[in-house]
Amino acid sequence: METTPYYFYDLDLLQETLEDIQLNTNGRNFHVHYAIKANNNHKILETIAKRGFGADCVSGWEIESAIDAGFAPSSIVFAGVGKTDAELEIALSYGIGMIHCESLEEIFVLNEMAESMNCRPKIALRLNPDVNALTHQKISTGLSENKFGLTVEEFGELVTRLDELNHVDIVGLHFHIGSQITQMSVFEELCVRIQEIVPQYEKTIGQLEYLNVGGGLGVNYDQPDEDLIADFKGYFDTFYNGLNGMNVPIHFELGRSVVAQCGSLHTKVLYVKRSAQKNFAILDAGMTELMRPALYAAIHKIEKLTATAGPHLEKDYDIVGPICESSDSFGENITLPELMRGDILTIRSCGAYAESMSLRYNGREAVGSNLRKKVATQLRTAIA
């Protein structure tokens, strides 16, 4: 039996998901970049790169990891509200496809660096469309009060100073309004705002050559088996219909919807603690392996993997980890077959924002991963 905790990945499901994305983008001028922040496991990256997808990066390390995994530099886009000089230098040195700029000062810093490095990068302006993503406030990025994107004031100043930017090419627009969006009406509203903004861009900046609408498509955390593959048809159809008539390449940055359902976190029950008020199941996995419940109050489906001996009894448990924080909890009053010390549980939909957000708080050891195909030999990799 594997040493717990560990991340388990179903590579067959990942391949089926990638096939579905390609099926629903074929014949359209759509280009999908995988958002590496969702999961940076090298085998996962290699699998996605081999299918011809691009990469969406938010750090210099992610750019280098993408290239190491086989993504073409020309397919890489670089976003982030706080890019360091060193990270921008990495992007320029590799000649990546697009840099998404989020502030006026960043654009001028990049212009100076490009001059010193004798290159001319293509950039897109990230604008904040003030669209409510109808998602958790901590993963909403498209409202006027959020930190992302150029402000209205900065865009106005940029227009007056275009002649100072002699070493960058401003070719397009970038939008991203949030994550875990499950209502297509939100994306419809984004399309309406884009249709309003593009004429203003073309009037003041120039001909639009590149449009990136971000990502954000949500998954079913409550009942993952009902929707193992996200509604990519509905998602891409929404943008195809909403942006009909725009004769430019449309780029997407999908992360969670690509990898979330192919991964789970396997963990062992260390102790069962009972009181008159409630039962606690204390696991060997904690917020250090899955941060989302502590950070966002996120809910993941939890299942028992080991067989239950004797009569099938169910009880309610608070499922908690070993970390010295009261927020180290995966859920309260979770109904499961009666648990005993040594039982193995699986926490579902952990392919996104679990391994990539893991940390060593409390002196925790690095956790491994288990990647399997139905017929292939098991592959185990240690994640440093």
C-alpha positions as CSV (number, residue, x, y, z in Angstrom):
1,M,0.0,0.0,0.0
2,E,1.2,3.5,-0.8
3,T,2.6,5.7,1.9
4,T,0.0,8.4,2.6
5,P,-0.8,11.1,1.9
6,Y,-0.3,11.3,-1.8
7,Y,-1.9,12.8,-4.9
8,F,-3.5,10.4,-7.3
9,Y,-3.9,11.3,-10.9
10,D,-6.0,9.5,-13.6
11,L,-4.1,10.2,-16.8
12,D,-6.8,8.5,-18.9
13,L,-9.4,11.0,-17.7
14,L,-6.9,13.8,-18.4
15,Q,-6.5,12.6,-21.9
16,E,-10.3,12.4,-22.4
17,T,-10.6,15.9,-21.1
18,L,-8.0,17.2,-23.5
19,E,-9.7,15.5,-26.3
20,D,-13.0,17.1,-25.4
21,I,-11.4,20.5,-25.4
22,Q,-9.9,19.9,-28.8
23,L,-13.2,18.6,-30.2
24,N,-15.0,21.8,-29.1
25,T,-12.3,24.2,-30.5
26,N,-11.7,22.5,-33.8
27,G,-12.6,24.7,-36.8
28,R,-12.6,27.8,-34.7
29,N,-9.8,30.4,-34.3
30,F,-9.5,29.4,-30.6
31,H,-6.2,28.7,-28.8
32,V,-6.1,27.2,-25.3
33,H,-3.3,27.8,-22.9
34,Y,-3.2,25.6,-19.9
35,A,-2.9,27.6,-16.6
36,I,0.1,26.0,-15.0
37,K,-0.8,27.5,-11.6
38,A,-3.6,24.9,-11.3
39,N,-1.1,22.0,-11.3
40,N,2.6,22.1,-12.1
41,N,3.3,18.4,-11.8
42,H,5.9,17.7,-14.5
43,K,4.1,14.6,-15.9
44,I,0.8,16.5,-16.1
45,L,2.6,19.3,-18.0
46,E,4.2,16.9,-20.4
47,T,0.9,15.2,-21.1
48,I,-0.8,18.6,-21.9
49,A,2.1,19.9,-24.0
50,K,2.2,16.8,-26.2
51,R,-1.4,17.5,-27.2
52,G,-0.3,20.8,-28.6
53,F,-1.8,23.2,-26.0
54,G,-0.1,26.4,-25.0
55,A,0.8,27.5,-21.5
56,D,-0.4,30.3,-19.3
57,C,2.3,31.3,-16.8
58,V,2.4,33.6,-13.8
59,S,6.0,33.4,-12.8
60,G,9.4,33.0,-14.3
61,W,9.7,29.5,-12.7
62,E,6.5,28.5,-14.5
63,I,7.9,29.8,-17.8
64,E,11.0,27.6,-17.4
65,S,8.9,24.6,-16.2
66,A,6.6,25.0,-19.3
67,I,9.6,25.0,-21.7
68,D,11.2,22.1,-19.9
69,A,8.0,20.1,-20.2
70,G,7.8,20.7,-24.0
71,F,5.6,23.8,-24.5
72,A,6.8,25.9,-27.4
73,P,7.9,29.4,-26.2
74,S,5.7,31.0,-28.8
75,S,2.7,29.3,-27.2
76,I,3.4,30.7,-23.7
77,V,1.6,33.7,-22.3
78,F,2.8,35.5,-19.2
79,A,0.4,37.2,-16.8
80,G,0.6,38.5,-13.3
81,V,0.0,41.8,-11.5
82,G,3.5,41.8,-9.9
83,K,6.1,40.5,-12.3
84,T,9.7,41.0,-11.1
85,D,12.4,42.4,-13.3
86,A,14.1,38.9,-13.2
87,E,10.9,37.3,-14.4
88,L,10.4,39.8,-17.2
89,E,14.0,39.1,-18.3
90,I,13.3,35.4,-18.4
91,A,10.2,36.0,-20.6
92,L,12.2,38.3,-22.9
93,S,15.2,35.9,-23.1
94,Y,12.9,33.0,-24.2
95,G,11.0,35.2,-26.7
96,I,7.6,33.9,-25.4
97,G,4.4,34.6,-27.4
98,M,2.7,37.3,-25.3
99,I,3.2,39.3,-22.1
100,H,0.0,40.5,-20.5
101,C,0.6,43.9,-18.8
102,E,-1.5,45.0,-15.8
103,S,-0.2,48.4,-15.0
104,L,1.1,51.5,-16.8
105,E,4.4,51.3,-14.9
106,E,4.9,47.7,-15.9
107,I,4.6,48.6,-19.6
108,F,7.3,51.3,-19.3
109,V,9.6,49.0,-17.3
110,L,9.2,46.4,-19.9
111,N,9.8,48.9,-22.7
112,E,13.1,49.9,-21.0
113,M,14.2,46.2,-20.5
114,A,13.3,45.4,-24.1
115,E,15.5,48.2,-25.3
116,S,18.5,47.0,-23.2
117,M,18.0,43.4,-24.4
118,N,17.6,44.5,-28.0
119,C,14.2,42.8,-28.5
120,R,10.6,43.8,-29.2
121,P,8.0,41.8,-27.3
122,K,4.3,41.6,-28.1
123,I,2.1,42.7,-25.2
124,A,-1.6,42.7,-24.4
125,L,-3.3,45.1,-22.1
126,R,-5.2,43.4,-19.2
127,L,-8.3,45.5,-18.6
128,N,-10.8,45.1,-15.8
129,P,-14.2,44.8,-17.4
130,D,-16.1,45.2,-14.1
131,V,-18.0,41.9,-14.5
132,N,-19.3,40.0,-11.5
133,A,-18.1,36.4,-11.8
134,L,-20.7,35.3,-9.2
135,T,-18.1,33.2,-7.5
136,H,-16.2,33.3,-4.2
137,Q,-15.0,36.9,-3.4
138,K,-11.4,35.7,-3.0
139,I,-11.3,34.3,-6.6
140,S,-13.2,37.1,-8.3
141,T,-10.8,39.2,-10.3
142,G,-12.9,41.2,-12.7
143,L,-14.6,43.9,-10.5
144,S,-13.4,47.5,-10.4
145,E,-12.2,47.1,-6.8
146,N,-9.9,44.1,-7.6
147,K,-6.2,44.7,-8.0
148,F,-5.9,43.2,-11.5
149,G,-5.6,45.0,-14.8
150,L,-5.0,48.6,-15.9
151,T,-7.2,51.2,-14.3
152,V,-9.4,53.5,-16.4
153,E,-7.0,56.4,-15.5
154,E,-3.9,54.4,-16.5
155,F,-5.5,53.4,-19.8
156,G,-6.2,57.1,-20.5
157,E,-2.6,58.1,-19.7
158,L,-1.2,55.2,-21.8
159,V,-3.1,56.6,-24.9
160,T,-1.4,60.0,-24.5
161,R,2.1,58.4,-24.1
162,L,2.1,55.8,-26.9
163,D,4.9,57.6,-28.7
164,E,7.2,56.9,-25.8
165,L,6.9,53.1,-26.2
166,N,9.3,52.3,-29.0
167,H,10.4,48.8,-28.0
168,V,7.1,47.0,-27.4
169,D,4.2,46.1,-29.7
170,I,0.8,46.5,-28.1
171,V,-1.3,44.1,-30.1
172,G,-4.3,43.1,-28.0
173,L,-6.4,42.8,-24.9
174,H,-6.5,40.4,-22.0
175,F,-9.4,39.7,-19.6
176,H,-9.9,37.3,-16.7
177,I,-12.8,37.8,-14.4
178,G,-12.4,35.0,-11.9
179,S,-12.4,31.3,-11.2
180,Q,-14.9,28.5,-10.6
181,I,-17.6,30.1,-12.7
182,T,-20.5,27.8,-13.3
183,Q,-23.1,30.1,-14.9
184,M,-22.6,30.7,-18.7
185,S,-24.5,34.0,-18.3
186,V,-21.3,35.4,-16.7
187,F,-19.3,34.7,-19.8
188,E,-22.1,36.1,-21.9
189,E,-21.8,39.4,-20.0
190,L,-18.1,39.3,-20.5
191,C,-18.6,39.0,-24.3
192,V,-20.9,42.0,-24.2
193,R,-18.3,44.1,-22.3
194,I,-15.6,43.0,-24.8
195,Q,-17.7,44.0,-27.7
196,E,-18.0,47.5,-26.0
197,I,-14.3,47.8,-25.2
198,V,-12.7,46.7,-28.5
199,P,-13.9,49.7,-30.5
200,Q,-12.4,52.0,-27.9
201,Y,-9.1,50.1,-28.1
202,E,-9.0,50.2,-31.8
203,K,-9.9,53.9,-31.8
204,T,-7.1,54.8,-29.4
205,I,-4.4,52.1,-29.6
206,G,-4.7,50.4,-33.0
207,Q,-6.0,47.4,-34.8
208,L,-6.8,44.5,-32.5
209,E,-4.7,41.4,-33.4
210,Y,-5.0,39.3,-30.2
211,L,-7.8,38.7,-27.8
212,N,-7.5,36.7,-24.6
213,V,-10.7,36.1,-22.6
214,G,-9.0,34.3,-19.7
215,G,-10.5,31.1,-18.2
216,G,-12.6,30.5,-15.1
217,L,-14.8,27.6,-16.1
218,G,-15.9,25.8,-13.0
219,V,-16.2,22.1,-12.1
220,N,-18.6,20.0,-10.0
221,Y,-17.0,19.6,-6.6
222,D,-20.1,18.3,-4.9
223,Q,-20.8,15.4,-7.2
224,P,-17.7,14.9,-9.4
225,D,-18.8,11.7,-11.0
226,E,-21.8,13.5,-12.5
227,D,-19.5,15.9,-14.4
228,L,-16.0,14.3,-14.8
229,I,-15.5,16.5,-17.8
230,A,-16.6,20.1,-17.6
231,D,-19.1,21.7,-20.0
232,F,-16.6,22.8,-22.6
233,K,-19.2,22.7,-25.4
234,G,-21.3,25.3,-23.6
235,Y,-18.3,27.3,-22.6
236,F,-16.7,27.6,-26.1
237,D,-20.1,28.0,-27.8
238,T,-20.8,31.0,-25.5
239,F,-17.7,32.8,-26.7
240,Y,-18.2,31.7,-30.3
241,N,-21.7,33.2,-30.3
242,G,-20.9,36.2,-28.1
243,L,-17.9,37.3,-30.1
244,N,-19.2,36.4,-33.5
245,G,-17.8,38.8,-36.1
246,M,-14.4,39.3,-34.4
247,N,-11.9,38.3,-36.9
248,V,-9.0,37.8,-34.5
249,P,-7.5,34.7,-32.7
250,I,-9.3,34.2,-29.4
251,H,-7.2,32.8,-26.6
252,F,-8.3,31.0,-23.4
253,E,-6.5,30.2,-20.1
254,L,-8.1,27.1,-18.7
255,G,-6.7,25.4,-15.6
256,R,-9.1,24.0,-13.0
257,S,-11.5,22.6,-15.7
258,V,-8.6,20.8,-17.4
259,V,-7.1,19.0,-14.4
260,A,-9.4,19.2,-11.3
261,Q,-11.4,16.0,-11.8
262,C,-8.4,13.8,-12.8
263,G,-6.8,14.2,-9.4
264,S,-7.6,13.2,-5.8
265,L,-5.8,13.2,-2.5
266,H,-5.5,9.9,-0.7
267,T,-5.0,10.0,3.0
268,K,-5.2,7.8,6.1
269,V,-7.2,8.1,9.3
270,L,-4.7,8.5,12.1
271,Y,-7.2,8.6,15.0
272,V,-10.9,8.7,15.6
273,K,-11.9,10.9,18.5
274,R,-15.4,10.8,19.9
275,S,-17.3,13.1,22.2
276,A,-21.0,13.6,23.1
277,Q,-21.2,16.4,20.6
278,K,-19.4,15.0,17.5
279,N,-16.9,12.6,16.1
280,F,-13.5,13.7,14.7
281,A,-11.6,11.8,12.0
282,I,-8.0,13.0,12.2
283,L,-6.1,12.4,8.9
284,D,-2.5,12.4,7.9
285,A,-3.3,15.0,5.2
286,G,-4.0,18.6,6.1
287,M,-4.2,22.1,4.8
288,T,-0.6,21.7,3.8
289,E,-1.7,19.2,1.1
290,L,-5.1,20.8,0.3
291,M,-5.3,24.5,1.2
292,R,-8.6,25.3,-0.5
293,P,-11.0,24.5,2.4
294,A,-9.0,26.6,4.8
295,L,-8.5,29.4,2.3
296,Y,-11.9,29.6,0.6
297,A,-14.1,27.4,2.8
298,A,-14.1,25.1,-0.3
299,I,-16.0,21.8,-0.2
300,H,-14.6,18.6,-1.7
301,K,-16.3,15.3,-1.8
302,I,-14.8,12.8,0.6
303,E,-15.1,9.0,0.2
304,K,-13.9,6.0,2.1
305,L,-11.8,3.6,0.0
306,T,-11.2,0.8,2.5
307,A,-14.0,-1.8,2.8
308,T,-16.1,-1.7,5.9
309,A,-16.1,-4.8,8.0
310,G,-19.3,-6.1,9.6
311,P,-22.6,-4.2,9.4
312,H,-22.7,-1.1,7.2
313,L,-22.9,1.7,9.7
314,E,-22.8,5.4,8.9
315,K,-21.8,8.2,11.1
316,D,-21.1,11.9,10.9
317,Y,-17.6,13.1,11.2
318,D,-15.6,16.3,11.3
319,I,-12.8,15.5,8.9
320,V,-9.7,17.3,10.1
321,G,-5.9,17.3,9.5
322,P,-2.9,17.3,11.8
323,I,-1.8,20.9,11.4
324,C,-1.8,23.2,14.4
325,E,-4.5,25.5,13.1
326,S,-8.3,25.3,13.8
327,S,-8.8,26.1,10.1
328,D,-7.2,22.8,9.2
329,S,-10.5,21.1,8.4
330,F,-11.9,19.4,5.3
331,G,-15.5,19.5,6.3
332,E,-18.0,19.2,9.2
333,N,-20.7,16.6,9.7
334,I,-19.6,14.5,6.8
335,T,-21.6,11.2,6.6
336,L,-19.3,8.2,5.9
337,P,-19.3,4.5,6.7
338,E,-17.9,4.1,10.2
339,L,-14.2,5.0,10.3
340,M,-11.4,3.3,12.1
341,R,-7.7,4.0,12.6
342,G,-5.9,3.0,9.3
343,D,-8.8,3.6,7.0
344,I,-8.0,5.2,3.7
345,L,-10.0,8.1,2.4
346,T,-10.0,9.9,-0.9
347,I,-10.6,13.6,-1.3
348,R,-11.9,14.2,-4.8
349,S,-11.4,16.9,-7.4
350,C,-7.8,17.6,-6.2
351,G,-6.2,17.8,-9.6
352,A,-6.2,21.6,-9.4
353,Y,-4.9,23.9,-6.6
354,A,-3.9,21.1,-4.3
355,E,-0.4,19.9,-5.2
356,S,0.5,23.3,-6.7
357,M,-0.5,25.1,-3.4
358,S,1.1,22.6,-1.0
359,L,3.5,23.8,1.6
360,R,5.7,22.7,4.4
361,Y,4.2,24.5,7.3
362,N,4.6,22.7,10.6
363,G,7.7,21.1,9.1
364,R,5.7,18.8,6.8
365,E,7.5,16.5,4.4
366,A,7.0,16.8,0.7
367,V,4.2,14.7,-0.6
368,G,4.5,12.4,-3.6
369,S,2.2,11.8,-6.5
370,N,0.8,8.7,-8.1
371,L,0.0,8.9,-11.8
372,R,-1.8,5.9,-13.4
373,K,-3.2,4.8,-16.7
374,K,-5.6,1.8,-16.8
375,V,-3.1,-0.5,-18.5
376,A,0.2,1.3,-17.9
377,T,2.8,0.6,-15.2
378,Q,2.4,2.8,-12.1
379,L,4.6,5.8,-12.1
380,R,5.6,7.5,-8.9
381,T,7.4,10.8,-8.7
382,A,8.7,12.7,-5.7
383,I,7.7,16.4,-5.7
384,A,10.4,18.5,-4.0
